Amino acid sequence: MAEDDTSFSEFMDLDLDTRTCNGVRQEKQLSASQRRGYSLCRRKSFAGFVASKRNSSQEEGDSSWCCCAQTFREHSAIHKHVARTHDPEIQRLTQDAYQCLLNQLEEEAETQQLNECEAEPVDISAWIPDTRHISEEQLQKGPGKVLLYYRYCQIEDPHVICAWQRALCEKLHLTGKVRVATEGINGTVGGTNLATDAYIDATRSHPLFKMEKDDFKTSDGGAECFKDLRVGVYKEIVPMGMDPDVVSYQLAGVHLEPEEFHKEVEALLAKADESNDTILLDCRNFYESKIGQFTQCLAPSIRKFSYFPDYVDQNLDLFRDKRVLMYCTGGIRCERGSAYLRSKDVCKEVYQLKGGIHKYLEQFPEGFYRGKLFVFDERYAISSNKDIISECRYCGSPWDRYQLCSTRFCCQLVLSCPGCRQDGRTACCPACQTKGQNQSQASGPHHKEECECTEGRPRIPQDA
């Protein structure tokens, strides 16, 4: 094994500083720990690929590998062949393994943060409202809604705020998710009307946040819209993957009220056939913009907001000397996204929709945003107009109601109309459909993303 590792290392380290992972930042731009993680994934991917070419019919003591209609009897020979001929496959395997590693580390970090939050002993009784005038039945039963809000502000001890928020939500029987960081708070919770109103009053009363009632976006729903309650302390209140001290919300673009944004979009569409210097940028994920977006927007095909900085970096010419109108669901992603874009110093101006699509639709339900608004809860989407801009993945008929892929270990969302679902087409792609039929035989660990949906889409699209 030592000999195998040595010869493998010689080939793998030839261009480590310039090699990229199909959208992962170049190795020389990664941190030391990221380089080690990426290098480990590449080594394992390379070793696994070589092992898959080993001749299974060989006699004891006879080692050989078969690849590309050739037979190799030396370790160095098969390693050299794979390194020179199969680099694209190795890069793809490395990318998948590296992303799985990042997902695992992120999940472990969230669990640790939640545990730290729960373990912090603090006295938060002064910030818990008196609800003796409200019965438990009123708090748990009846018409409800879902709240969406955020507030950027300096929080010296986020664990105290975390403990308070958890106690507050539990007392009011709210479900959802609240992220707390030194840079502020970001939450979406659901419960009865009485419970959510009490939550708004309690959060507004805290001296740190200085929030108005209008800062809370509301939609029909309730506690049933979330599986549970998760409150934790994080590095960022919206996961962009950039240190808040390096790219701060304080550098955000100019905030436009919904009326102002509407006029800007109207002016942009009026000169659509002319050469203009304005880009209408949707900074949400591809599956969000797929079912609803502003007319004639640029909607990057990215899977996570943490990919947005890389998208900007690899498409800088697209934004050079342009006015950019940005929007997202509730406004929070635009705060950091616009700050990052402005930090590149290539745009003429950067604007963002204050309150996001949520607030825009309250004033312009039949405006320039068409289709549904994706939400991160069990509803998946809410609507203000009847337009359907997406289609069934299988038959192409108009359809915009997401459901999870039916394959056990896949977390992709799929648009499959009732007719196709009735015919058993409930997976996100043919590969998952096949896996789903055989999943009763599956055993051992599985990764979240192993299907055509992810393999066929570049991590960072080139739109410039």
Solvent accessible surface area in square Angstrom, and as a share of the most:
residue,aa,sasa,rsa
1,M,176,0.78
2,A,80,0.62
3,E,123,0.55
4,D,33,0.17
5,D,78,0.41
6,T,80,0.46
7,S,15,0.09
8,F,14,0.06
9,S,28,0.18
10,E,107,0.48
11,F,29,0.12
12,M,8,0.03
13,D,70,0.36
14,L,138,0.69
15,D,56,0.29
16,L,48,0.24
17,D,89,0.46
18,T,91,0.53
19,R,27,0.10
20,T,50,0.29
21,C,1,0.01
22,N,74,0.38
23,G,11,0.11
24,V,11,0.06
25,R,74,0.27
26,Q,66,0.29
27,E,2,0.01
28,K,123,0.52
29,Q,117,0.52
30,L,11,0.05
31,S,56,0.36
32,A,50,0.39
33,S,69,0.44
34,Q,69,0.31
35,R,88,0.32
36,R,159,0.58
37,G,13,0.13
38,Y,1,0.00
39,S,22,0.14
40,L,88,0.44
41,C,9,0.06
42,R,9,0.03
43,R,78,0.28
44,K,131,0.55
45,S,13,0.08
46,F,1,0.01
47,A,56,0.43
48,G,42,0.40
49,F,27,0.11
50,V,10,0.06
51,A,65,0.50
52,S,81,0.52
53,K,58,0.25
54,R,108,0.39
55,N,41,0.21
56,S,115,0.74
57,S,95,0.61
58,Q,50,0.22
59,E,139,0.62
60,E,181,0.81
61,G,85,0.82
62,D,60,0.31
63,S,39,0.25
64,S,2,0.01
65,W,7,0.02
66,C,62,0.37
67,C,7,0.04
68,C,69,0.41
69,A,116,0.90
70,Q,89,0.40
71,T,76,0.44
72,F,25,0.11
73,R,151,0.55
74,E,113,0.51
75,H,52,0.23
76,S,55,0.36
77,A,37,0.29
78,I,0,0.00
79,H,11,0.05
80,K,77,0.33
81,H,22,0.10
82,V,0,0.00
83,A,27,0.21
84,R,184,0.67
85,T,69,0.40
86,H,18,0.08
87,D,31,0.16
88,P,96,0.60
89,E,55,0.24
90,I,1,0.00
91,Q,42,0.18
92,R,96,0.35
93,L,63,0.31
94,T,0,0.00
95,Q,27,0.12
96,D,48,0.25
97,A,35,0.27
98,Y,8,0.03
99,Q,23,0.10
100,C,25,0.15
101,L,46,0.23
102,L,55,0.27
103,N,24,0.13
104,Q,96,0.43
105,L,92,0.46
106,E,75,0.34
107,E,78,0.35
108,E,92,0.41
109,A,43,0.33
110,E,24,0.11
111,T,75,0.44
112,Q,106,0.47
113,Q,41,0.18
114,L,24,0.12
115,N,83,0.42
116,E,74,0.33
117,C,2,0.01
118,E,105,0.47
119,A,78,0.60
120,E,64,0.29
121,P,121,0.76
122,V,49,0.28
123,D,124,0.64
124,I,27,0.14
125,S,76,0.49
126,A,98,0.76
127,W,87,0.31
128,I,36,0.18
129,P,37,0.23
130,D,78,0.40
131,T,14,0.08
132,R,216,0.79
133,H,147,0.66
134,I,21,0.11
135,S,57,0.37
136,E,99,0.45
137,E,110,0.49
138,Q,86,0.38
139,L,2,0.01
140,Q,98,0.43
141,K,138,0.58
142,G,55,0.53
143,P,108,0.68
144,G,18,0.17
145,K,38,0.16
146,V,6,0.03
147,L,0,0.00
148,L,44,0.22
149,Y,1,0.00
150,Y,38,0.14
151,R,68,0.25
152,Y,23,0.09
153,C,20,0.12
154,Q,125,0.55
155,I,2,0.01
156,E,165,0.74
157,D,64,0.33
158,P,13,0.08
159,H,42,0.19
160,V,31,0.18
161,I,4,0.02
162,C,0,0.00
163,A,17,0.13
164,W,0,0.00
165,Q,0,0.00
166,R,43,0.16
167,A,32,0.25
168,L,0,0.00
169,C,0,0.00
170,E,96,0.43
171,K,82,0.35
172,L,0,0.00
173,H,65,0.29
174,L,5,0.03
175,T,27,0.16
176,G,3,0.03
177,K,59,0.25
178,V,0,0.00
179,R,28,0.10
180,V,0,0.00
181,A,0,0.00
182,T,67,0.39
183,E,10,0.05
184,G,0,0.00
185,I,0,0.00
186,N,25,0.13
187,G,2,0.02
188,T,28,0.16
189,V,0,0.00
190,G,0,0.00
191,G,2,0.02
192,T,10,0.06
193,N,57,0.29
194,L,78,0.39
195,A,0,0.00
196,T,0,0.00
197,D,53,0.27
198,A,16,0.12
199,Y,0,0.00
200,I,4,0.02
201,D,86,0.44
202,A,7,0.06
203,T,0,0.00
204,R,89,0.32
205,S,86,0.56
206,H,8,0.04
207,P,92,0.58
208,L,64,0.32
209,F,2,0.01
210,K,162,0.69
211,M,6,0.03
212,E,107,0.48
213,K,121,0.51
214,D,99,0.51
215,D,39,0.20
216,F,7,0.03
217,K,9,0.04
218,T,59,0.34
219,S,19,0.12
220,D,126,0.65
221,G,19,0.19
222,G,3,0.02
223,A,34,0.26
224,E,131,0.59
225,C,6,0.04
226,F,26,0.11
227,K,166,0.70
228,D,77,0.40
229,L,32,0.16
230,R,82,0.30
231,V,0,0.00
232,G,0,0.00
233,V,15,0.08
234,Y,16,0.06
235,K,124,0.53
236,E,14,0.06
237,I,0,0.00
238,V,10,0.06
239,P,58,0.37
240,M,1,0.00
241,G,57,0.55
242,M,36,0.16
243,D,57,0.29
244,P,15,0.10
245,D,129,0.67
246,V,105,0.61
247,V,6,0.03
248,S,24,0.16
249,Y,52,0.20
250,Q,141,0.63
251,L,84,0.42
252,A,16,0.13
253,G,7,0.06
254,V,87,0.50
255,H,77,0.34
256,L,15,0.08
257,E,73,0.33
258,P,4,0.02
259,E,78,0.35
260,E,80,0.36
261,F,0,0.00
262,H,31,0.14
263,K,136,0.58
264,E,47,0.21
265,V,0,0.00
266,E,90,0.41
267,A,55,0.42
268,L,14,0.07
269,L,38,0.19
270,A,89,0.69
271,K,75,0.32
272,A,41,0.32
273,D,149,0.77
274,E,114,0.51
275,S,120,0.77
276,N,47,0.24
277,D,43,0.22
278,T,14,0.08
279,I,21,0.11
280,L,3,0.02
281,L,0,0.00
282,D,0,0.00
283,C,0,0.00
284,R,1,0.00
285,N,9,0.04
286,F,42,0.17
287,Y,40,0.15
288,E,0,0.00
289,S,6,0.04
290,K,98,0.42
291,I,0,0.00
292,G,0,0.00
293,Q,50,0.22
294,F,0,0.00
295,T,52,0.30
296,Q,114,0.51
297,C,23,0.14
298,L,41,0.21
299,A,34,0.26
300,P,1,0.01
301,S,40,0.26
302,I,0,0.00
303,R,47,0.17
304,K,47,0.20
305,F,12,0.05
306,S,34,0.22
307,Y,9,0.04
308,F,0,0.00
309,P,0,0.00
310,D,6,0.03
311,Y,0,0.00
312,V,0,0.00
313,D,52,0.27
314,Q,67,0.30
315,N,1,0.00
316,L,48,0.24
317,D,102,0.53
318,L,37,0.19
319,F,0,0.00
320,R,110,0.40
321,D,89,0.46
322,K,60,0.25
323,R,50,0.18
324,V,0,0.00
325,L,0,0.00
326,M,0,0.00
327,Y,0,0.00
328,C,0,0.00
329,T,12,0.07
330,G,5,0.05
331,G,1,0.01
332,I,20,0.10
333,R,18,0.06
334,C,0,0.00
335,E,14,0.06
336,R,0,0.00
337,G,0,0.00
338,S,0,0.00
339,A,0,0.00
340,Y,11,0.04
341,L,0,0.00
342,R,121,0.44
343,S,62,0.40
344,K,66,0.28
345,D,129,0.67
346,V,17,0.10
347,C,25,0.15
348,K,119,0.50
349,E,75,0.34
350,V,8,0.05
351,Y,32,0.12
352,Q,1,0.01
353,L,0,0.00
354,K,94,0.40
355,G,11,0.10
356,G,0,0.00
357,I,0,0.00
358,H,13,0.06
359,K,24,0.10
360,Y,0,0.00
361,L,18,0.09
362,E,99,0.44
363,Q,87,0.39
364,F,46,0.19
365,P,58,0.36
366,E,115,0.52
367,G,13,0.12
368,F,45,0.19
369,Y,0,0.00
370,R,54,0.20
371,G,0,0.00
372,K,37,0.15
373,L,1,0.00
374,F,5,0.02
375,V,10,0.05
376,F,113,0.47
377,D,15,0.08
378,E,82,0.37
379,R,59,0.21
380,Y,47,0.18
381,A,22,0.17
382,I,38,0.19
383,S,68,0.44
384,S,42,0.27
385,N,9,0.05
386,K,195,0.83
387,D,54,0.28
388,I,81,0.41
389,I,73,0.37
390,S,10,0.07
391,E,99,0.44
392,C,3,0.02
393,R,104,0.38
394,Y,53,0.20
395,C,72,0.43
396,G,35,0.34
397,S,42,0.27
398,P,95,0.59
399,W,45,0.16
400,D,2,0.01
401,R,152,0.55
402,Y,14,0.05
403,Q,83,0.37
404,L,86,0.43
405,C,8,0.05
406,S,57,0.37
407,T,8,0.05
408,R,165,0.60
409,F,68,0.28
410,C,11,0.06
411,C,75,0.45
412,Q,21,0.10
413,L,38,0.19
414,V,4,0.02
415,L,5,0.03
416,S,2,0.02
417,C,14,0.09
418,P,82,0.51
419,G,40,0.39
420,C,4,0.02
421,R,65,0.24
422,Q,160,0.71
423,D,101,0.52
424,G,35,0.34
425,R,89,0.33
426,T,27,0.15
427,A,1,0.01
428,C,2,0.01
429,C,0,0.00
430,P,70,0.44
431,A,33,0.26
432,C,0,0.00
433,Q,38,0.17
434,T,75,0.44
435,K,79,0.33
436,G,23,0.23
437,Q,133,0.59
438,N,75,0.38
439,Q,60,0.27
440,S,105,0.68
441,Q,150,0.67
442,A,39,0.31
443,S,100,0.64
444,G,54,0.52
445,P,139,0.87
446,H,72,0.32
447,H,94,0.42
448,K,89,0.38
449,E,25,0.11
450,E,81,0.36
451,C,3,0.02
452,E,84,0.37
453,C,34,0.21
454,T,26,0.15
455,E,96,0.43
456,G,67,0.64
457,R,46,0.17
458,P,69,0.43
459,R,34,0.12
460,I,8,0.04
461,P,13,0.08
462,Q,121,0.54
463,D,55,0.29
464,A,79,0.61
